[in-house]
Amino acid sequence: MSWALITLDEVAAMPWRNGGGVTRELLAWPSASDWALRISVAEVARDGPFSQFPGVQRWFAVLSGSGVRLTVAGQVRELTAGSPPFIFDGGADTVCQLLAGPTRDFNLMLQRGTARMHRLSGSHRASCKAGALVAAYSQQGNTVLRCGAELIEIPPNTLAWRILDSQGQLELSGEDALWMEIAP
């Protein structure tokens, strides 16, 4: 399998039922109707509750804007574009307050398997297992991903992903990117 590149602008924005924003779904794997993982970018226009996803582990990272204050099951956490990704229970009562205007946020939701996610500025090396789904989201500037002999340039606002055929070393470098590895 080769690398798939999905640019944010090529994905339709789906308005939320509560009118608080829109979501662009970049990846629902293995299918949209029965996903084990879902990756999306949301544009949050106003304060409000998050939809609940019982049994789902969620990662949340602010991409742009001043940030948010998330209250998850009564615990408060402030996140900005420089904060590491925040992991929480998708079934928990979660309320989002904008700190100073709209934000663009990255979401990884996982129903099955295990995952790790990192925000990086600079370079990151990872040893990944065969069968893992690996992904990188480039927020600003070009991000470069080296996987064995392959060199992939990821433009801004683009997700690159693939399932690894064999165990290998990957290296990612960029100004502002998110790195994910999801194991079945």
N, C-alpha and C positions, 0 to 999 in steps of 0.2 A: 504494500500500500504506500502511495506517495503522500506528501503533505497536502492537506486541503487548506486553502486560504479563503477566509470569509471576511469581507469588508463590511463595516458597520453600515455604510450608506446603501449597500445592496439589499439590506433586510428591512422589510416593512415595519413601521412603528405600530404597535398594538396598544390602543388606549386602555387604561385601567378602568374597571367598572366604577370605582369611586371618584374618577376624574382627577386624581392626584398626580398623574404622570403617564408615561408610555414606556413600553419595554420592546426591545429588539432581541429576539431569540437567535443567537448565533449557532447554537448546537443543542440538539436533543438526541441523545444516543442511548440505545441503538435505534429508537424511532420516536417520533413526536407523541405517539399514543401510549407507548410503554417505555418511558425513558428511565435509565439508571442514573444518568447525569444530564443536567441541563445547564448551559452557559448562556447568560444574557447580559445586556447592558440596559439599564433603566435611566430615564430622565425623570427626576423627581421635582415636581413643580410646587408642591405644598405639603404641609405636615399631614400625617395620618397614619393609620394602622397598616402593617404589612399583612398580606394574605398568609394564612396559616397552611403549612404543609406538614402534617403529622408524619413522623417516621423519616423525615428528610433532614440531613445535615446541611447547613448553609454556610457559605463563605461570602463575605460582603466586603468590598473595597471601594472607597470613594475615588473616582477618577479625576473629577474636576468640580469646581465650586468651593465654597468656604467650608463645607462639611456638614455632618449630621450629628444629632444626639439620638442614639438608639436606646430605648428602654425595653429590655428583654426580660420577661418574667420578673419585673420589678428592679432589675439591675441596670444602671445607667452607664453608657459608654459613649464618649465623644470620638468621632473619627474624622480625619481630614484626608486630603489627597496624599499626604506623606505617611499616613498610618499603615501599619501592616494589616493584611486581611484579617477580618474578625470572623470567628467561627461560632455558630450558635444553633440551637435546636429550632428547626423550621416549624415545629408544632407549638412553640411557645408564643404567648401573647407578646407582640412586638409593635412598638409605636416609634415612628420616625419624626423628629423635629429638625427642620432645616436651621442651621446656625446663622446664615445670612444670605438667603436666596437659593435658587435652584441648584441641584447637583446632578452630575452624571455618575452612576455607580455600576460596578461590575458585580455580578452574582454567579456563584457556582452552587448548584444544588445537587446533592447526591443521595439517592435512595438505596443503592447497593454498592458494596466495595469500600475501599479506603482511599483517601486522597491527601495530598499535601499541596499547599499553595504559598507562593512567596512573591512579595513585591521586590523589584530590584531596580537599581540605578547603578550601572557599571556592568560587572559580569557575574555569572553564576554557573557553576558546574554541578552536574548531577549524574549519578549512576542510576539508570532506570532498568527495570525488569522487563523481560520479554512478555508481551501481551498487555502491557500497560498502555493506557491512552495518555499521551503527553500533549500539552497545549501551551501556547504562549500568546498573550495579548499585548500588542504594542500600542501604547497610549500616545506617546509623543516621539517624534524622530523615527528613524529607521532602527529596527531591532534585527540583529543578526543571530541566527541559530545554526550551530554546527552539530551535525549528527553523523558520526563516522566520516565518510568522504563527502556527505551532502552539506551544502551551504545554502541556507534559505534566508533571504532578506524579507522581513515583515514590515510593510509600510504602516504608518500611524493608523490607529483605529481599525486594526485588522487582527483576527484570530487565526493562528496557524495550529493545526492539530493532525495527529495520526496515531495509529496503534503500532507499537514497535514489534517487529518480527523477531528480534533477538535482543538480548541484554546489551546495553551499550552506554557509552559516555556521551553526554550532551553538554554543550556549552552555549550559553545565551548571553548576549551583551547588548545593552541599549540604555537610553536615557531614562525611560519610565515604562516598565513592562511588568506583566504578571506571568508567573510560571506555575504550571500545574502538572501533577502526575496523579492519575487515577488508576488504581489497580482493581481488577474484578474481585 
